[in-house]
Amino acid sequence: MKLRLSANTIRVRLNRSEVDRFAAEGRIAEEIKFAGGSRLSYALVSSPDAGAVFANFDGGSLVIEIPETPGMGWACSDEVAIESAPIEGPKIMIEKDFQCLHGKDAPDPEAFPNPAG
């Protein structure tokens, strides 16, 4: 799962196996370990109780909740992204990760085929 933070926007990108895991389990999480023992964990969670997509940050943990119906609909379809601009908090974008067309790195076999390629 890729996490990008920029200008009050949180962007999360999932590859094919991560989308499949999210669809099966309703949750996907990652963690970054820093020198000195600090950690940043982040998760995308499907919630039947969430009324909208929102992010919560507490104690080094970022949790993005998405209502169950649109979250599972996105994961189980060709829909590319879910965007949310809450009244309070950052804009949130949840996207399927496509193959890069202009990068120098080797293609990611887990990325979705790029429709522009």
N, C-alpha and C positions, 0 to 999 in steps of 0.2 A: 504494500500500500504506500503510495507516495503522498506526502503531505507538503503543501506549499502555502506559506503565509505571506500576504502582501497587501498593504494598504487597506486594512480592515476587511480582508477577504480570506477565507479559509477554503482551499481547494484540495480535494481528496480524489486520487485516481487509483482505481483498482484494475488489476489485470484479470484474465479469464479465470484462473484458479481461485483468485480472491473473491471475485463475483460469485462463483459457484459456492464457495465456503460461506459467504454472506447469505446467499439464498438458502442454504441448508441449515445454518446455525443461527442466523439472525444477528450475527456479531462478527466483527473482525477487529483485531487489535495488534498494535506494534509498540515497540519501546526503543528509545534511544538512550544509551548509557554514556554519561559524561565522565571526564576525569574527576576524581574526588568523590565518586559514588552517587552523584546526582543523576536522576532519571527523568525523562519525559515520556509518558505513555500517551498514546492516542488511540481512539477506538471509534468505529462506526457501528451504531447499535440500532436495530429495528425495534420499535416500541409500540405496542397496541394502545398505550396511553398517551403518546405524543400527539398533540394537536397540529404541530407544524415542525419543520426542520429547525433545530436550534443547536447551539454549542454551549457547553458548560466547561469551565476550566477551574479546577480546584486541586491544590496540593500536588502540582506537577502532572496532573492528568487532564487531558482534553478529551471530552466525550461528545460526539456529534450524534444526536438522536434524530431518527427519521420515522415518521408514522409508518406502521407496518404495511398498509395497503399500497401506498405509492412506492415504498422501498422494495417490496417483493415484486411489484409490477415492473420496476426498473431493472431489477436483477434478472428477471425471467423473460425479458423482451429485447428487442433491438434498440430500445430507447437508449440514447447516449448519455444524457445528463439530467440531473435534478438540480435546479437552482432555487435558492431561497434568500430573500432579503428581509430578515426580521426587522420589526420596528426598533428593537433594541438588540445590540450585538452585531457581530460581523455578518457579512454576506457569506453564504455557504454554497459551494459548488461540489457536487458529487458526480464523478465522471468515470466512464470506462476508458482505460488507458490504451491508446492506439499505437501501432508501430510508428516510430519516428521516420520521417522521410528525408530529413536533412542532417541527421547526426552522423558522427564519425564512429560511434559505438556499433558493435555487432547488434543485429536485430534481436529483440527480446522475443523468444518463442512463446511466452505467455501473454504478450500484448495482443489486443484485438487487431485484426487486419485493418489497415488505414483505408477508409473509403476513397480518399483522394489519391491513393497509390494504385 
